[in-house]
Amino acid sequence: MRLSLTLAFLVAAASPAAGFAPSSKMAPWGTSLQSTVEAISGAEIKSRMDAQMEKLKAKDQGATAISAQRSSVRIWRWCFLQLSGRTGPDLKVVFEDEHIVVVDKPAGVLCVPSAGGASSLSEAVFEKYGSQSGRADKMVVHRLGMDTSGLVVFARTDLALRQMNLLFRTRKVTREYEALLCGSVGESGEIDLPLMRDYEFPPFMRVSSDDHQRALIGLDADEVGRKLLEHPKDSVTKYAVIGQEEFGGQPVTRVSLTSVTGRFHQLNVHSAAMGNPIVGDTVYGINGEAAANGGLAEPTSASKASDEVQKAIATAAAGKSPCVHAKSLAFEHPASRDDLSFESAAPF
């Protein structure tokens, strides 16, 4: 039996002219309801955003550096990292040819450089393999969050960059993740909940609602940023139960997650919205930095983990990386068109 958790709050218009404005197309029942969401000023949103971005920048500075072949241009950075004790594991390459490089990223490593200049996986790959463009940023076709481990593919040629971008854009890349979720998830299923930027807890995400879309009306994109005012994104996650386990003496469920739509923080928000957040998630988990339950008043799943269970698991997971890993990656080779598939075992 498959479960489908669908929230039909909002259907967004897709015209370019409306791309950065809150949607005025509400659910049929929405126009007769009074908003229960407290209004917030653009200045307050910006203040919250700035404060959170400073915290994220500070976190990025503590990222682990991947050890790779060092060019003379980058030797100063390597020396600094050695002295500061921030060098990490060697670059683990799963596949490489003249067009692409597939790497198994450890948790704690940035995929791309931070605003503060912290070292990244893309720089390590560029230093070792180079690219036709001569630029590390022109190798990036997708990314994983700093705390997520697993498979990442980089493009070495202009052809590979164009083709891989096309494959990701048209959803012809299959990505599966393995995760531990709080509580006992009984059945496999699908989560279909649209996502939006959360103006109450920027720059994080939440499940979209009519009320929260209405609250964006009248805000200035120059003040709060265009991303905050984008239409909600259709977001679909498929999950399959692998088995039941314990973490810190509490029940957890090992699942396989397929990100059908690949939205920012999608797996984290959808898991939290079920009431079964990812173990070790300090942003979307209980008492995290983002809205509780993915922004919902109540979790959607009957198998939601109790607050007591979630708190106990959070205590046991303190100081550890979230238990989510990009375990498989499958796509058509950008040049040869051969079908490629890669696997990586979860470290938890």
Phi, psi and chi 1 to 4 in degrees:
 res  aa     phi    psi   chi1   chi2   chi3   chi4
   1 MET       -  135.3  174.8 -178.5  179.1      -
   2 ARG  -110.2  142.1  -54.1 -131.8    8.9  127.8
   3 LEU  -104.5  139.4  -58.8  177.9      -      -
   4 SER  -123.3  116.6 -179.7      -      -      -
   5 LEU  -104.1  101.2  -51.5  173.6      -      -
   6 THR  -118.8  132.6  -53.9      -      -      -
   7 LEU  -118.5  106.9 -172.9   61.2      -      -
   8 ALA   -95.4   63.0      -      -      -      -
   9 PHE   -79.0  -42.8  -79.8  132.1      -      -
  10 LEU  -153.9  135.9 -170.4   61.1      -      -
  11 VAL  -114.7  117.4  178.6      -      -      -
  12 ALA   -90.7  143.6      -      -      -      -
  13 ALA   -71.6  150.7      -      -      -      -
  14 ALA  -111.6    8.7      -      -      -      -
  15 SER   -71.7  141.4   65.7      -      -      -
  16 PRO   -56.1  -35.0  -22.8   33.0      -      -
  17 ALA   -65.3  -26.6      -      -      -      -
  18 ALA   -99.8    9.5      -      -      -      -
  19 GLY   -62.9  -25.4      -      -      -      -
  20 PHE  -123.6   36.8  -63.8  106.8      -      -
  21 ALA  -130.6  144.6      -      -      -      -
  22 PRO   -59.8  142.9   20.5  -31.4      -      -
  23 SER   -70.9  138.8  176.2      -      -      -
  24 SER  -101.4    2.5   60.2      -      -      -
  25 LYS   -93.3   94.3  -64.7 -179.3   67.7  177.4
  26 MET   -92.0  164.8  -56.6  -63.7  176.8      -
  27 ALA   -61.2  150.7      -      -      -      -
  28 PRO   -52.7  -34.8  -25.6   33.6      -      -
  29 TRP   -84.9   -8.5   58.4   86.9      -      -
  30 GLY   -72.0  -30.8      -      -      -      -
  31 THR   -69.2  -20.5   54.6      -      -      -
  32 SER   -94.8    2.0   62.3      -      -      -
  33 LEU  -105.0  143.2  -62.5  178.1      -      -
  34 GLN   -80.4  142.3  -68.1 -113.0  -26.6      -
  35 SER   -69.7  135.1  175.4      -      -      -
  36 THR  -100.2    5.6   58.6      -      -      -
  37 VAL   -95.4  130.9  175.3      -      -      -
  38 GLU   -71.9  134.1 -174.8  177.4  -14.4      -
  39 ALA   -66.7  151.9      -      -      -      -
  40 ILE  -141.8  140.6 -175.3  170.9      -      -
  41 SER   -80.2  157.9   69.4      -      -      -
  42 GLY   -61.0  -36.5      -      -      -      -
  43 ALA   -64.2  -39.4      -      -      -      -
  44 GLU   -68.8  -40.0  175.7   61.4   21.3      -
  45 ILE   -61.0  -46.0  -66.8  172.0      -      -
  46 LYS   -62.5  -40.2 -174.2  176.8 -174.1  -55.1
  47 SER   -62.0  -43.7  175.6      -      -      -
  48 ARG   -66.2  -41.1  -65.8 -178.2 -173.2 -175.0
  49 MET   -61.4  -47.5  172.7   74.3   83.2      -
  50 ASP   -60.7  -42.1  -69.3  -15.4      -      -
  51 ALA   -64.7  -42.7      -      -      -      -
  52 GLN   -70.0  -37.0 -172.9   61.4   51.2      -
  53 MET   -64.2  -35.4  -68.2  -53.7  -65.5      -
  54 GLU   -64.0  -38.8  -73.8  -58.0  -45.5      -
  55 LYS   -65.9  -40.8  -69.6  173.8   64.2  176.2
  56 LEU   -68.3  -37.4  -67.6  174.5      -      -
  57 LYS   -62.7  -41.7  -73.4  178.2 -176.1  177.4
  58 ALA   -63.4  -39.5      -      -      -      -
  59 LYS   -64.3  -42.1  179.4 -178.4  177.5 -179.9
  60 ASP   -59.5  -34.1  -73.4  -11.5      -      -
  61 GLN   -65.5  -19.4  -68.3  -53.4  -53.5      -
  62 GLY   -93.1   10.0      -      -      -      -
  63 ALA   -63.3  147.5      -      -      -      -
  64 THR   -76.5  140.6  -57.5      -      -      -
  65 ALA   -96.2  133.6      -      -      -      -
  66 ILE   -81.8  136.3  -75.9  -74.7      -      -
  67 SER   -85.1  126.9  -60.4      -      -      -
  68 ALA  -141.3  176.8      -      -      -      -
  69 GLN   -57.6  129.1  176.6  178.9  -46.1      -
  70 ARG  -103.1  124.9  -65.1  172.5  -69.2  -82.2
  71 SER   -83.8  162.1   66.9      -      -      -
  72 SER   -62.9  -29.2   58.9      -      -      -
  73 VAL   -66.4  -31.6  176.1      -      -      -
  74 ARG  -103.6    2.6  -66.6  -70.0 -177.4  173.2
  75 ILE   -62.1  -32.8 -166.0   69.0      -      -
  76 TRP   -62.8  -38.4   64.0  -90.0      -      -
  77 ARG   -67.4  -42.1 -178.3 -172.7  -68.2  -85.3
  78 TRP   -62.2  -42.4  178.2   79.9      -      -
  79 CYS   -61.3  -42.5  -69.6      -      -      -
  80 PHE   -61.9  -44.4  168.7   75.0      -      -
  81 LEU   -66.5  -36.2  -66.8  169.4      -      -
  82 GLN   -62.1  -46.8  -78.5  -77.1   85.2      -
  83 LEU   -66.2  -32.9  -67.9  172.0      -      -
  84 SER   -88.0   -1.8   62.4      -      -      -
  85 GLY    72.6   24.1      -      -      -      -
  86 ARG  -107.1   10.0  -75.8  170.0   49.4 -158.5
  87 THR   -74.4  145.5   51.1      -      -      -
  88 GLY  -122.6 -150.7      -      -      -      -
  89 PRO   -68.9  162.3   25.5  -34.3      -      -
  90 ASP   -70.7  156.2  -68.9  -24.3      -      -
  91 LEU   -62.5  122.6 -171.9   65.4      -      -
  92 LYS  -102.6  102.9 -175.0  176.9  179.0  179.8
  93 VAL   -94.3  125.7  177.7      -      -      -
  94 VAL   -91.0  -34.9  176.5      -      -      -
  95 PHE  -157.9  143.0  174.4   86.7      -      -
  96 GLU  -154.3  141.3   61.1   93.2    6.1      -
  97 ASP  -145.3 -165.1   65.4   11.2      -      -
  98 GLU   -69.2  -15.2   62.7  178.9  -53.2      -
  99 HIS  -106.8  -36.6  -68.4  -76.8      -      -
 100 ILE  -139.0  161.0   59.2  173.1      -      -
 101 VAL  -133.7  129.1 -178.8      -      -      -
 102 VAL  -110.7  126.5  179.1      -      -      -
 103 VAL  -123.7  145.8  177.8      -      -      -
 104 ASP   -97.3  105.6 -163.3  -11.9      -      -
 105 LYS   -86.5  131.0 -177.7 -175.3   92.7   68.1
 106 PRO   -76.5  158.0   -6.2   21.2      -      -
 107 ALA   -65.4  148.9      -      -      -      -
 108 GLY    93.0   -0.7      -      -      -      -
 109 VAL  -110.0  132.4  173.9      -      -      -
 110 LEU   -75.2  140.6  -70.4  169.5      -      -
 111 CYS   -74.7  -39.1  -95.4      -      -      -
 112 VAL  -128.6  157.6  -63.2      -      -      -
 113 PRO   -60.3  146.6  -20.7   31.9      -      -
 114 SER   -83.9  169.8   69.4      -      -      -
 115 ALA   -62.0  -26.9      -      -      -      -
 116 GLY   -87.3    1.5      -      -      -      -
 117 GLY    89.1   14.6      -      -      -      -
 118 ALA   -63.3  147.1      -      -      -      -
 119 SER   -64.0  156.7  -65.1      -      -      -
 120 SER  -143.9  165.4   68.3      -      -      -
 121 LEU   -64.8  -41.1 -175.8   64.6      -      -
 122 SER   -61.3  -37.3   61.4      -      -      -
 123 GLU   -67.1  -40.7  -69.6  177.1  -52.5      -
 124 ALA   -63.9  -42.0      -      -      -      -
 125 VAL   -64.9  -42.5  172.2      -      -      -
 126 PHE   -63.5  -42.9  175.8   71.3      -      -
 127 GLU   -62.9  -34.3  -72.0  169.1   17.4      -
 128 LYS   -85.3  -37.6 -176.5  167.3 -175.4  177.9
 129 TYR  -113.8  -23.4  -67.4  100.2      -      -
 130 GLY    70.0  176.9      -      -      -      -
 131 SER  -150.1  158.0   69.3      -      -      -
 132 GLN   -59.0  -35.8 -177.0  179.2    1.5      -
 133 SER   -77.3  -17.6   64.9      -      -      -
 134 GLY    75.5   17.1      -      -      -      -
 135 ARG  -134.9  134.3  -67.2  171.7   51.0  178.4
 136 ALA   -67.6  -36.6      -      -      -      -
 137 ASP   -68.4  -20.9   62.4  -39.5      -      -
 138 LYS   -85.3    9.4  -68.0  -65.4 -174.3 -179.0
 139 MET  -101.4  -14.5  -59.0 -178.8   76.6      -
 140 VAL   -83.9  123.0  178.6      -      -      -
 141 VAL  -119.0  -16.5  -65.8      -      -      -
 142 HIS  -162.8  177.0   73.1  125.2      -      -
 143 ARG  -154.2  161.9   64.0 -172.8   71.4  179.3
 144 LEU  -114.2  151.3  -62.7  176.8      -      -
 145 GLY   -62.9  158.1      -      -      -      -
 146 MET   -55.0  -39.3 -174.9  176.2   92.1      -
 147 ASP   -84.6   -4.4  -66.8  -31.2      -      -
 148 THR   -97.2  132.6  -57.8      -      -      -
 149 SER   -98.7  165.1   57.8      -      -      -
 150 GLY   129.1 -163.9      -      -      -      -
 151 LEU   -82.2  133.5  -62.5  169.4      -      -
 152 VAL  -136.5  136.7 -174.3      -      -      -
 153 VAL  -109.5  139.1   58.2      -      -      -
 154 PHE  -121.2  147.7  -67.2   92.8      -      -
 155 ALA   -96.5  135.1      -      -      -      -
 156 ARG  -101.2  -25.1  -63.5 -175.8   64.8 -169.8
 157 THR  -116.0  161.6   61.9      -      -      -
 158 ASP   -62.9  -38.4  -66.0  -18.3      -      -
 159 LEU   -59.7  -47.5  169.0   64.8      -      -
 160 ALA   -64.0  -38.7      -      -      -      -
 161 LEU   -61.2  -48.1  180.0   66.5      -      -
 162 ARG   -63.7  -46.9  -69.8 -167.7  -56.8  -89.1
 163 GLN   -69.8  -40.8 -172.4   61.7   20.8      -
 164 MET   -66.8  -39.1  -70.3  -53.6  -57.4      -
 165 ASN   -60.0  -40.5  -81.5  -30.1      -      -
 166 LEU   -64.3  -43.4  176.5   63.1      -      -
 167 LEU   -63.1  -41.2  -68.6  176.2      -      -
 168 PHE   -69.2  -40.7  -85.8  101.1      -      -
 169 ARG   -65.6  -34.9 -170.7  165.8   58.8 -111.0
 170 THR   -95.1   10.1   55.2      -      -      -
 171 ARG    59.0   43.4  -60.5  177.8 -173.6  173.3
 172 LYS  -106.1   15.1  -67.1 -178.7  179.0  178.2
 173 VAL  -110.4  125.9  177.7      -      -      -
 174 THR   -96.3  122.7  -58.9      -      -      -
 175 ARG  -122.9  124.3  -68.8  174.4  -73.7  176.3
 176 GLU  -119.1  140.7  -69.5 -171.6    9.9      -
 177 TYR  -118.8  153.9  -63.5   75.8      -      -
 178 GLU  -115.4  137.8 -168.8  165.3  -45.2      -
 179 ALA  -147.6  157.9      -      -      -      -
 180 LEU  -104.3  125.6  -68.6 -179.5      -      -
 181 LEU  -109.3  143.3  -57.7 -173.3      -      -
 182 CYS   -63.9  136.7  -63.5      -      -      -
 183 GLY    88.4 -175.6      -      -      -      -
 184 SER  -106.8  100.8  -60.7      -      -      -
 185 VAL   -82.4  119.5  179.2      -      -      -
 186 GLY   -79.2  -38.4      -      -      -      -
 187 GLU  -134.9  156.9  -63.5  179.8  -39.0      -
 188 SER   -74.9  159.4  -59.0      -      -      -
 189 GLY  -178.2 -159.4      -      -      -      -
 190 GLU  -137.9  139.0 -178.4  178.0  -77.8      -
 191 ILE  -112.4  121.5  -51.2  166.1      -      -
 192 ASP  -124.7   88.6 -174.8   -7.4      -      -
 193 LEU  -134.1  121.5  -62.7  171.4      -      -
 194 PRO   -67.7  145.3   27.1  -35.0      -      -
 195 LEU  -116.1  151.4  -58.8 -176.3      -      -
 196 MET  -143.3  162.3   63.5 -179.9  -76.3      -
 197 ARG   -67.3  142.3  -66.7  -82.6  175.8  173.2
 198 ASP   -97.3  107.5 -166.6  -17.6      -      -
 199 TYR   -70.0  -20.4   62.0   84.7      -      -
 200 GLU   -78.0  -30.7  -66.0  177.8  -62.1      -
 201 PHE  -132.2   62.6  -59.1   94.8      -      -
 202 PRO   -72.1  148.8   28.6  -34.7      -      -
 203 PRO   -97.9   25.0   37.8  -36.0      -      -
 204 PHE   -76.5  176.0  -57.9  123.7      -      -
 205 MET  -108.0  164.0  -54.8  -65.8  -71.9      -
 206 ARG  -153.6  164.7   59.2  161.1  -68.8  127.4
 207 VAL   -68.1  134.9  175.2      -      -      -
 208 SER   -77.3  148.0  179.6      -      -      -
 209 SER  -142.0  160.3   73.4      -      -      -
 210 ASP   -57.0  -47.7  -77.2    0.2      -      -
 211 ASP   -58.7  -42.9  -78.3  -10.4      -      -
 212 HIS   -72.7  -27.4  -77.1   82.4      -      -
 213 GLN   -72.1  -39.8  -81.0  -67.4  -56.9      -
 214 ARG   -60.7  -36.0  -72.6 -167.4 -169.6   94.8
 215 ALA   -65.2  -16.5      -      -      -      -
 216 LEU   -84.4  -16.6  -60.3  178.6      -      -
 217 ILE   -62.5  128.6  -64.9  173.1      -      -
 218 GLY    94.5   -9.8      -      -      -      -
 219 LEU   -75.8  149.6  -67.4  176.0      -      -
 220 ASP   -96.2  122.7 -176.0   -4.7      -      -
 221 ALA   -61.0  -32.3      -      -      -      -
 222 ASP   -66.8  -24.9  -69.4  -24.3      -      -
 223 GLU   -91.9  -43.9 -176.2  173.3   29.8      -
 224 VAL  -102.6  -10.1  -58.9      -      -      -
 225 GLY    95.7  143.3      -      -      -      -
 226 ARG   -67.2  -35.0  -71.0 -170.4  166.6 -165.4
 227 LYS   -59.9  -36.1  -76.2 -174.0  178.0  -64.0
 228 LEU   -64.6  -28.6 -167.3   79.3      -      -
 229 LEU   -98.7    5.7  -59.3 -177.6      -      -
 230 GLU   -66.1  153.8  -72.6  179.7  -16.0      -
 231 HIS   -60.4  151.9  -71.1  -50.8      -      -
 232 PRO   -61.3  148.4   20.7  -32.0      -      -
 233 LYS  -104.8  130.2  -52.5  -72.4 -171.7 -177.5
 234 ASP   -58.3  132.3  -69.3  -21.7      -      -
 235 SER  -140.3  125.6  -55.8      -      -      -
 236 VAL  -130.4  129.0  178.4      -      -      -
 237 THR  -125.6  129.9  -59.8      -      -      -
 238 LYS  -101.7  139.5  -65.6 -179.5  179.1 -179.9
 239 TYR  -133.3  143.0   61.8   95.7      -      -
 240 ALA  -129.8  127.3      -      -      -      -
 241 VAL   -73.5  126.7  172.9      -      -      -
 242 ILE   -94.9  -41.5  -62.6  173.0      -      -
 243 GLY   178.3  168.3      -      -      -      -
 244 GLN  -102.3  137.9  -53.0  -66.4  -26.6      -
 245 GLU  -140.4 -174.6  -56.9  177.0   21.0      -
 246 GLU  -126.2  147.3  -75.6 -166.6   -6.2      -
 247 PHE  -137.0  117.0 -170.7   97.6      -      -
 248 GLY    60.6   30.8      -      -      -      -
 249 GLY    79.9    6.8      -      -      -      -
 250 GLN  -116.0  153.3  -60.4  -63.2  -36.7      -
 251 PRO   -71.6  133.7   26.8  -35.1      -      -
 252 VAL  -136.2  161.0  -62.5      -      -      -
 253 THR  -123.1  127.3  -54.7      -      -      -
 254 ARG   -85.3  125.4 -173.1  173.6  -66.9  -90.0
 255 VAL  -131.2  157.9  -63.2      -      -      -
 256 SER  -102.8  127.7  175.4      -      -      -
 257 LEU  -114.6  130.6  -59.1  172.0      -      -
 258 THR  -113.2  117.0  -59.4      -      -      -
 259 SER   -85.6   98.5  176.8      -      -      -
 260 VAL   -69.2  -39.8  177.8      -      -      -
 261 THR  -104.0  -19.4   45.9      -      -      -
 262 GLY    66.3   40.0      -      -      -      -
 263 ARG   -79.4  160.3  -52.7  -59.3 -175.8 -166.7
 264 PHE   -59.5  123.3 -179.1   62.1      -      -
 265 HIS    59.4   22.5  -71.7 -175.5      -      -
 266 GLN   -59.0  -48.4  175.0 -178.8  -46.2      -
 267 LEU   -63.2  -38.8  -58.8 -179.0      -      -
 268 ASN   -65.0  -47.5  -52.8   70.1      -      -
 269 VAL   -67.4  -45.0 -179.0      -      -      -
 270 HIS   -63.4  -40.6  -82.8  175.1      -      -
 271 SER   -64.1  -43.1  -61.9      -      -      -
 272 ALA   -65.0  -37.4      -      -      -      -
 273 ALA   -65.5  -30.2      -      -      -      -
 274 MET   -68.8  -24.7  -72.2  176.1   62.6      -
 275 GLY    95.5   13.0      -      -      -      -
 276 ASN  -130.4   67.9  -53.2   99.7      -      -
 277 PRO   -63.5  159.2   23.0  -33.1      -      -
 278 ILE   -64.1  133.7  -66.0  169.8      -      -
 279 VAL   -59.1  127.8  170.1      -      -      -
 280 GLY    87.8    2.9      -      -      -      -
 281 ASP   -81.2  105.0 -171.7  -16.1      -      -
 282 THR   -87.3   -3.4   58.6      -      -      -
 283 VAL   -96.0  -54.9  174.5      -      -      -
 284 TYR  -101.1   -6.6  -64.8   96.4      -      -
 285 GLY   -77.3 -177.5      -      -      -      -
 286 ILE   -59.6  136.9 -166.8  163.8      -      -
 287 ASN    56.7   30.7  -62.6  -33.6      -      -
 288 GLY   -84.2 -175.5      -      -      -      -
 289 GLU   -79.7  -21.3  -62.6  175.2  -87.1      -
 290 ALA   -95.4  178.3      -      -      -      -
 291 ALA   -64.0  142.1      -      -      -      -
 292 ALA   -65.5  149.2      -      -      -      -
 293 ASN    55.5   34.0  -57.1  -38.8      -      -
 294 GLY    64.6   16.5      -      -      -      -
 295 GLY    99.7   -5.5      -      -      -      -
 296 LEU   -85.3  150.6  -61.5  179.1      -      -
 297 ALA   -65.5  -38.0      -      -      -      -
 298 GLU  -137.2  144.4  -68.2  -67.7  -25.2      -
 299 PRO   -60.9  156.8  -20.8   32.5      -      -
 300 THR   -87.5  -19.9   60.7      -      -      -
 301 SER   -96.3  139.9  175.1      -      -      -
 302 ALA   -70.0  -19.3      -      -      -      -
 303 SER   -97.9   23.0   61.6      -      -      -
 304 LYS   -58.0  146.7   63.9 -176.3 -179.9 -178.1
 305 ALA   -80.1  140.4      -      -      -      -
 306 SER   -68.0  159.2   68.9      -      -      -
 307 ASP   -58.7  -37.9  -73.5   -4.9      -      -
 308 GLU   -62.7  -44.2  -68.8   72.7   19.6      -
 309 VAL   -64.3  -45.7  166.6      -      -      -
 310 GLN   -61.3  -41.3  -68.0 -171.9   47.0      -
 311 LYS   -65.7  -40.4  -71.9  176.0 -178.4  176.6
 312 ALA   -65.0  -40.5      -      -      -      -
 313 ILE   -67.0  -41.0  -68.3  172.9      -      -
 314 ALA   -60.5  -39.0      -      -      -      -
 315 THR   -64.8  -43.9  -61.5      -      -      -
 316 ALA   -67.3  -28.1      -      -      -      -
 317 ALA   -93.8    0.2      -      -      -      -
 318 ALA   -55.4  130.9      -      -      -      -
 319 GLY    83.0   -1.2      -      -      -      -
 320 LYS  -105.9  159.3  -60.1  177.1 -178.3  177.7
 321 SER   -71.7  150.2  -63.0      -      -      -
 322 PRO   -57.6  145.2  -24.2   34.2      -      -
 323 CYS   -86.3   73.6  -66.4      -      -      -
 324 VAL  -143.6  133.3   57.6      -      -      -
 325 HIS  -142.6  130.1  176.0   78.6      -      -
 326 ALA   -77.9   96.5      -      -      -      -
 327 LYS   -89.6  -23.2   69.5  172.6 -177.9  177.5
 328 SER  -145.6  150.0   70.8      -      -      -
 329 LEU  -144.8  124.8 -169.1   62.1      -      -
 330 ALA  -136.0  134.4      -      -      -      -
 331 PHE  -164.7  170.1   55.0   89.8      -      -
 332 GLU   -86.7  131.4 -177.6 -178.6   85.3      -
 333 HIS   -56.9  133.2 -169.9  -78.3      -      -
 334 PRO   -64.0  -22.2   22.4  -33.4      -      -
 335 ALA  -109.0  -53.5      -      -      -      -
 336 SER   -79.7  -20.6   69.6      -      -      -
 337 ARG    68.5   13.5  -55.3  -59.1  171.5   91.7
 338 ASP   -70.5  147.9  -68.8  -24.4      -      -
 339 ASP   -77.6  126.4  -70.5  -28.5      -      -
 340 LEU  -116.1  144.6  -58.7  178.7      -      -
 341 SER  -146.0  133.1 -178.3      -      -      -
 342 PHE  -129.9  147.1  -54.1   98.8      -      -
 343 GLU  -129.4  149.7  -61.6  -77.7  -21.3      -
 344 SER  -145.2  128.2  168.0      -      -      -
 345 ALA   -73.4  140.6      -      -      -      -
 346 ALA   -67.0  140.8      -      -      -      -
 347 PRO   -84.1    5.7   30.6  -34.2      -      -
 348 PHE  -124.2      -   47.5   81.9      -      -
